[in-house]
């Protein structure tokens, strides 16, 4: 394999690595947005439970009907 072929192979590998890095960054961005949404949902649920508890309407810890 001559130097030109080696150089071409390195360029191909570099391009593939750049594509992979871009896809990984996109995936991390989507996951971060999803996590932010889930954290907001958990905070709302916690506030709702606190509101119910403070109003004397705490959620019941009853067993589900299939027990």
C-alpha positions in Angstrom: 0.0 0.0 0.0 1.6 3.3 -1.0 1.4 6.6 0.9 -1.4 8.0 -1.2 -3.6 5.0 -0.4 -2.8 5.3 3.3 -3.6 9.0 3.3 -7.0 8.3 1.6 -7.8 5.6 4.1 -7.0 8.0 7.0 -9.2 10.7 5.4 -12.0 8.2 5.1 -11.6 7.1 8.7 -11.5 10.7 9.9 -14.7 11.5 8.0 -16.4 8.5 9.6 -15.2 9.5 13.0 -16.6 13.0 12.5 -19.9 11.6 11.4 -20.0 9.4 14.4 -19.2 12.2 16.8 -21.9 14.4 15.2 -24.5 11.6 15.7 -23.4 11.1 19.3 -23.7 14.8 20.0 -27.2 14.8 18.5 -28.1 11.8 20.7 -26.8 13.4 23.8 -28.7 16.6 23.0 -32.0 14.7 22.6 -31.4 12.8 25.8 -30.7 16.0 27.7 -33.9 17.5 26.4 -35.8 14.4 27.4 -34.2 14.3 30.9 -35.1 18.0 31.4 -38.7 17.3 30.5 -38.8 14.3 32.9 -37.2 16.3 35.7 -39.9 19.0 35.2 -42.6 16.4 35.2 -41.3 14.9 38.5 -41.1 18.4 40.1 -44.8 19.0 39.1 -45.8 15.6 40.5 -43.9 16.3 43.7 -45.6 19.7 44.0 -49.0 18.1 43.4 -48.4 15.5 46.1 -47.3 18.2 48.5 -50.4 20.2 47.8 -52.6 17.2 48.4 -50.8 16.3 51.6 -51.1 19.9 52.9 -54.8 19.9 52.1 -55.2 16.7 54.0 -55.8 14.6 50.9 -52.6 12.5 50.9 -52.6 9.7 48.4 -53.8 6.5 49.8 -51.4 3.6 50.3 -54.0 1.0 49.5 -53.1 -2.3 47.8 -54.2 -2.6 44.2 -57.4 -4.6 43.7 -55.5 -7.6 42.4 -54.1 -8.4 45.8 
